[in-house]
Every structure is written in structure tokens, then in C-alpha cells.
Amino acid sequence: MKITLHPHAEARLAERGATADEVRATVEGGERFPAKFGRVGFRRNFTYNGMWRGRAYATKQVEAIAVPEDGWLVITVLVRFF
């Protein structure tokens, strides 16, 4: 399956705490759900056990919002730590 990151999504990865590999794994094996404007969301939890912005977290949840375009075009990425 072809997974492409839109320049906006790629530019936001580091500031939101995700990697391109995590986004690809989320689209390939994550939970699929409907998103706004006819888009598709993918969600996956990763074991984190690390520090993010001065606080310790056990889990990182990556959410990728995508549209079907010759595979999937990921237009934005959201990350939650808990």
C-alpha cells in the first residue's frame, strides 16, 4: 500500500512528536475511523515510556488523517501522550 505524507503533515511530525515510520505503521495497522469532510482517520497506540516536554509518558497515540489518493495521502498528524 502506498502511503504519502503531505508537506504539511511532514513538517509537523517533529513538533508533534511522531516519526514518518510511526505514521506509516498507523495507516497500515491502526484502527480506522471516519473523519470530518469525508476523510479517513487512522489511530494506533505505541509503547513510549519516555519524556515529552518535561513529563514522563507510557503511551503515545498517533492519529493520521488521510484521503485516498493513489494509496493514502496523509494530510495531518495528531499525537497524544498518556
Secondary structure in CASP SS format (residue, H / E / C, confidence):
PFRMAT SS
TARGET T0000
AUTHOR 0000-0000-0000
METHOD secondary structure of the structure
MODEL  1
M C 1.00
K C 1.00
I E 1.00
T E 1.00
L E 1.00
H C 1.00
P H 1.00
H H 1.00
A H 1.00
E H 1.00
A H 1.00
R H 1.00
L H 1.00
A H 1.00
E H 1.00
R H 1.00
G C 1.00
A C 1.00
T C 1.00
A H 1.00
D H 1.00
E H 1.00
V H 1.00
R H 1.00
A H 1.00
T H 1.00
V H 1.00
E H 1.00
G H 1.00
G C 1.00
E E 1.00
R E 1.00
F E 1.00
P E 1.00
A C 1.00
K H 1.00
F H 1.00
G H 1.00
R C 1.00
V E 1.00
G E 1.00
F E 1.00
R E 1.00
R E 1.00
N E 1.00
F E 1.00
T E 1.00
Y E 1.00
N E 1.00
G E 1.00
M E 1.00
W E 1.00
R C 1.00
G C 1.00
R E 1.00
A E 1.00
Y E 1.00
A E 1.00
T E 1.00
K E 1.00
Q E 1.00
V E 1.00
E E 1.00
A E 1.00
I E 1.00
A E 1.00
V E 1.00
P E 1.00
E C 1.00
D C 1.00
G C 1.00
W E 1.00
L E 1.00
V E 1.00
I E 1.00
T E 1.00
V E 1.00
L E 1.00
V E 1.00
R E 1.00
F E 1.00
F C 1.00
END
